[in-house]
Amino acid sequence: MGAESSLIDFIGATPRPRALDVRWIHGSPSAKHNTDPDIQIHDYDEHTFILRQNMAIDYEAPFLYLLFGNERAVLIDTGATASAEFFPLRQVVDELIESWLARHPRHGYQLLVLHTHPHGDHVAGDGQFTGRPDTMVVSAERATAWPYFGFADRPEAVAQVDLGGRVLECLATPGHHEAAVTFYDPWTGFLLTGDTVYPGRLYIEDWPAFIRTIDRLIDFCDHRTVTHVLGCHIEMSRQPGVDYPIRTVYQPDEPPLQMTTGHLREIRAALEEIGDRPSRQAFPLFILCPNS
């Protein structure tokens, strides 16, 4: 089959929300006796995969995102563990790409590795992709990532990352971290928010910047079809306002990963309620945690 005849139309349809009623691996009472896979793989659709790291490997249990386009795939974040022996991310990604290419053959297919921000639990696996053919790993540090997206001189810009017909929109969204980036995928309607927004403890490094980011995300979403707001962790329990303690390795009563644009407005209202004297306060699905 020729390359042109096998091109996938990623722009011909409005994204429709698919169910995300996934039972995510959530640890076990004894990490030593955990039998879950090192990495859980959920195929949201044929071209979109959500990965979760096993809590028995690292309590952060971050979520990673692998998105396929016609010319390249992008892996967003690389997890909390460097060792390929304990966290075989490269192997899993290679197998998913090999399987995808078996269904959609093409030559010279590339892999791009990007990040939501440079905290250790989002970049630890970068080294597994060193030397991988047809692969580009963009450092998560602001000095590298922001120039790559064009944010160094224009932090207000909306950058584009073209995977080959599937074009992600990228925003500079500091507040949790000065280098934070949010990704929007028009194909699925995913808003990938990293550690800026997720069901858990929202650690805020820069309070005014975080407010500006939430305002910007609300405005951005008002002009897009957003099906799911997806961060990189689950830290809350299903009991409103109650989180699992830090370093917990067993979370049997997790709420769903996915949030909505309505939750962005709830966060903004919470920020308004707290005002200009930041303090740790719990709300039903998130806890605002200023770092200072």
Secondary structure, DSSP 8 states (H G I E B T S, - for coil): --TGGG---SSSS-------------B-S-GGG--S-SEEEEEEETTEEEEEE-TTT-TT--EEEEEE-SSEEEEE---S---TTTS-HHHHHHHHHHHHHHHS--SS-EEEEE-S---HHHHGGGGGGTT-TTEEE---SHHHHHHHHTTTT-TT-EEEEESSS-EEEEEE--SSSTT-EEEEETTTTEEEEETSSSSSEEEES-HHHHHHHHHHHHHHHTTS---EEEES---B-SSTT-B--TT--B-TT---S-B-HHHHHHHHHHHHHHTTS---EEETTEEEEE--
